[in-house]
């Protein structure tokens, strides 16, 4: 059989050269097409201005397409000019707070983000929110999908920034989460299957905030106080551990209530929601509240036909308490990772990892690898065992993937 991947094979060399040539031609063609599109859009703008005037509504779609073409060409300066003009045109034609301008505001925010101009990006996305709020009202349920889209946008920004400079993105998420919480409390149907996830997302953001402050502290700026407010309510509210603990627990309590009202009820979902609430209490040092939540989850487990199997799954697996990824799943692309090691440890009653040891006899870890492994488990909390109304320590073996140590 012909082996095309054998570089010494003349046919393989010819094949690879053809692929490379086609790739270069494709890239050049795309660039030419983009330049051609820009010229066409500019000509169309000239035509509309000559026949319809400089403020014609027909310019709107052309300016958006022009801006996107400039953006694809990595010409962010001209992209921003096109988006800015389109936004101003919509405001002139439809009003200062017209919804028609919001696509432009979003693209302006994206464009500044691509440039690394986080301050201008934030201003544009803030205005995007303000315009929508002016049209729908602060507590209107129609604001929920808008807030959810903004939470995703800010999460992208947070992950793209240097961690020590990313607090403004996280602060904006926290403010939006509080606004969504108010809307949900006033209008959400707890029996709606989508409601638990919405409240859970609010809890996740409070967890992100707590973790960020623990790892990096609050930003210090001379002459001003840092708050998590951006959109105009409770501007002087202090940012304390009690705030995000309380807001997170309130959101997770609503997750429990909503899961309990689902039709048909799913017992495992109910148990996991209550256990997750117990996890929240545990990581914030509220051991009494954690015990009460775990007890309720254990009572529900006792009502199941496969109670022992379910109890082992909920309280015997050493689940990592991580509200960023509640399912605690290992990505499938790591299943064949040769850097997998098995780590034995004791999970204490408070969820800390103690007596950490590598079980693989065939694995010899370097000092750096062992340090990274121990640091990973020491920084994390795990769901402890629970039986007879008490949290209990347990011995367990968990998987760990050795990270690549930079030379």
N, C-alpha and C positions, 0 to 999 in steps of 0.2 A: 504494500500500500504506500502511496506517495505521501511523504511527510512534509507538509508545507511549512512546518515550524522549524525545520532544519535549515539554519542559515547557510550552510555549506551547499545546499541544494540550489542550482541555478534557477529552477522554476520558482522556488520560494523567494529568492532575491528579487526576481522580476515581479512577482505578485506584491511584495511589500512596497517596491518602488511605485507600482501603479496605485496602491492604496494611498501612499504619501502624496503623490501628485494630485489625486482626486481630492484629498483633504485640503491641500493648498489652494486648488482651484475653487473649491467650495467656499473657503474662507474669503478669498478675493472677491468671489461673486456676491457673497453676503454683504461685504463692505461696499461694493459698487451699488448693489441694490439699495442699501441704506442711504448712500449719498444721493442716489437718484430719487428716492422717496422724499428726502429733505428738500431737494430742488422743486419737486412737484408741489409739496405743501407750501413752499414760499411763493410759488407762482399762483397757487390757488388763493392764498391770502391776498396777494396783489389784485387778483381779479375781483374778489368779493369786496375789497375796500373800494375799488374803482366803481363798481356797479351798485353796491348796497350801502357803503359807508363804513367808517372805521369801527362802528359799534354794532355792526350787524351780528345777530345771534348765530348766523351761519358760520361765523368764524370759530365758534366754540369747539366743535369736533376737530377742525383742522389744527387748531392750536394744541389741543391735547395730543393728537397724532404727531405733530411736529416735536413737541417736548419729549415724547416717548422715543422718537427716532434719535434725537440728540442724546438722550440718556443711553440708548443702546450703543451709540458711538463713543460713549464715555466723555461727551462734551457737556458736562454738568452745568457750566455757566450759561450756555445758550438754552439748555433744557429749562433751567430755572426762569430765564427771561420769558420763555414761551408759556410756562405754567403760570407765572405771575400775571402776564397779560390776560390769559384766559380767565383767571380768577377775578381780576378787576372788571373784565367784560361782563361776567355773570352778575357781579354786584351792581353794575350800572344798569343792566337790563332787567334784573329781577329783584333787586333790593339788597340792602347791606348784609342781611342774615339769610340770604336765599340758600336753599339746599343745593341749588345747581353749582355752587362754588366748591362744595365739599370734595369732589374728585380731584380738583386742582390742589386744594389744601393738603390732601393726603399725598399727592405726588411731590409737592414742594417739600413736605416733611421727609419723604423717602429720598429725595434728591440731596437735601442737606445731610441726611444720615450717610449717604454714600460718600459725601465729601468729608465726613467726620466732624461736621459742624453741629454738635449735639444741641447747643443752645438754640440755634435757629430752627433746627428740626423740632425741638420741643415746643417752641412758640407756634409753629404751624399746626402741629397735631393737637395742641391745646385749643387752638381756634377751631379746628375741625369739631372738637367736642362741643364747644360753646355754641356754634352755629346749629348743631343738631338739637342741643338742649333748648335753645331759643324757639325752635320750631315745634318740638314735641312736648317740652316741659320736663323738669328735673326728675319727676317721679312717674313719668309715663312708661308703661311696660315696653313701648316701642324703643326705649333707650337701651334695653338689655342687650339685643344683638349688636348695637353700636358699641356699647361698653365692652362686650366680649371681644369684638374685633380690635378694640384699642388695647385691651389687656394682652392679646396676642402680639400686637405691634410693639408694645413696650417690653414684653418678654424678649423679643428678638433684639431690641436695642440693648437691653440689660446684658444679654449673653454676648453681644458683639463688642461691648466696651470693656476697658480695663476694670477689673473688679473694684479697685479703689476709687474709680471715677463714676461708677455705675449707679450710685445711690439715687440720683434724681429719677432714673427710669423706674426703679423699685418704688420710690415714694409716690410717683404718679399711679402705679399699679395699685398701691394700697388705698389711695384716695378713690379711685374708680371702683375698687372692690367694695368699699363702704357704701358708695352710692348705689351699687347694684344690690347690696344687702337690704337697703331701705326699700327699694322697689320690690324686691322679692317678698319681703315681709308684708308689704301692703297689698300685693296683687297676685302672687304666685299660687298656683293650685298645687298643693303638696302631693296630690295623687298623680300629677303629671310625671311620666317616666324621665323627663329631662331635668326635673327640679333638683334631685339629689346631687347631680354633677355640678350644677350651678353653685350650690352652697359649698360643695367640696372644693371648688376652685377658689372660693373666697378663703377657705381655710388654708389652702396651699400657699396663697400669697402672704398670709400672716406668718406661715412657717418660713417662707423665703426671707421675709423681713427679719425675723428673729435670728435666723442662721447668718444672714449677712452682717448684722450688727455684732453678733458674737465673733465672727471671723475677722471683720475689718473695722468695727466700731462705727460711730456716727461721724460724718464729715465735719471738720472744724473750719469755720470761716469767720474771720475776724469781723466783729461788728454786727453780726446777725445771728439769729437763732434758727436752727434747722427744724422744720416741721415736715410732715408728710402731706400737707395741704397744697393743692395747686388750683383747685377749681372753685374756691370761694366759701367753704363752710368750715367753721371751727378752726380758724387760722392759728389760734394760739394754743390749740390742744397739744399737750406735751406728748412726746413719743417715749413711752416707757414699756418695759417688759409686760406690765400689767395690761396695757392697751392691746398689744397684739395677742397676748394669751387670751384675754377676754373675748376679743373679736373672733379669734379662731375657734374657741370653744363654743361660742354662740352659733357660729356657722355649722360646726359639726353636729351640734344638737339638732339643728334643723335638718341636716342630712338624715339623722336617725328618725325624726318624725316623718319626713317625707318617705323614706324607705318603708316605714311601718304602714303607710297609707297606700302603697302600691297594690294594684289589683291585676292579676292575682298576687298574693304575697309570696315572696321568695325567702325562705328561712335563712339560707346561707348569706344572702345580702343583708338581712337584718342583723345577723350575728356579727358580720364583718364591720358593719357601720358602727355598732355599739363598741366593738373591740377597738376600732380606730379612734373613737372618742376616748376610750381608756388610755390608748397610746398617747394621745395629746396631753391628757392630764399627767401621765407618767413623766414625759420629757420636760414638763414645766414644774416638776417637783410636787405635784398635787397627788400624793400617794393614796390618800383617803378616797378622793374622787375617782382615781384610777381603779381602786379595788371595787368600788360600787359598780362602775361600768363593766369591768371584767366579770363581776358576779352575775350581772344581768345577762351578759352574753353567755355565760356558763349555764344559766338556767334554761335559756333557749336551746342550747346544745343538748341538754338532757332530754328535751322533748323530741329530739330527732330519732329516727329509727336506727341510724348509724352513728349514734352519739360518740362512741369511743374513737371512731375513725375521724369524725369531724373535730373532736376535741384535740386530737393529735395534730390536725391541720391548722387549727386556730391558735392553740397554745403550746404546741410541741415542736414547731418548725423553726423557732428562732427568727421570726420575721423581722427584717430590717424596718425600723420605724423611719419612714421617709415619705413625707407628704408631697414631695415633688414627683414621686413615682409610687403611688400606693400599692400597686400590684406587685412591686418588687420582683419583676421578671428579668431574667438574664437574656439579653438579646440573642436571637437565634444564630447570628453570624459568629458568635463566640463559642458555639457548642463544640467545635472541633479545635479550639484554641489549645495549642500545646503548652501554654503557660498556666494552665489550670493547676492549682494546688488545693489540697484539702486541709482545712485549718480547724483544729479542735480548740474549744474554749469553754469556759463556764459563763453562762448568762446569769447575772445576779438578779435579785428580786427587783432592783431598780432599772434593770435592762442594760447594764454595762457589761462589756466583755472583759473577762478576767482569765488568767492562766492560758494565754494564747500560745499555741504550738502548731507547727506544720506537721501534718501526718504523713506526707509522702516521703518514704524512705529513700526513693530514687531522686529526690529533688534536693540539691544543695544550693541554698540561697546565699547570695552575696550579702555583705553587711548593708548595702543600700537597699536591696530588695527586702530584707528582713525588717529594716527600719520603716520602709514604706508600708509593709503589711501591717505591722503593729500600729502604726499611726492611723491607718485606715480603720481598723477595728476599734481603737481607743476613742476615736472621734465620733463613733456612731452608737446609737442605742437600738436595742432589740426588744421585741415583746417577750416578757418572761413567761415561764410556765405558770399555770393557775389551776389550783384545785382546792376543794374544801374551803372556799371563801378566802383564800390567801394567794398572793403572788409567791412564787417559789423559784429558787435558782435551779438551773439545769445544765447538764453537760451536753454539748452538741458539736457536730462537725458541719462546717459550712464551706461552700466553694469560694475560691478567690482567684482572680486572674492577675498574674504578676504584670505590673505596668512596665513599659519600656523605660529604663533608666537612661537619661541623656548623658552622653559622655562629657 
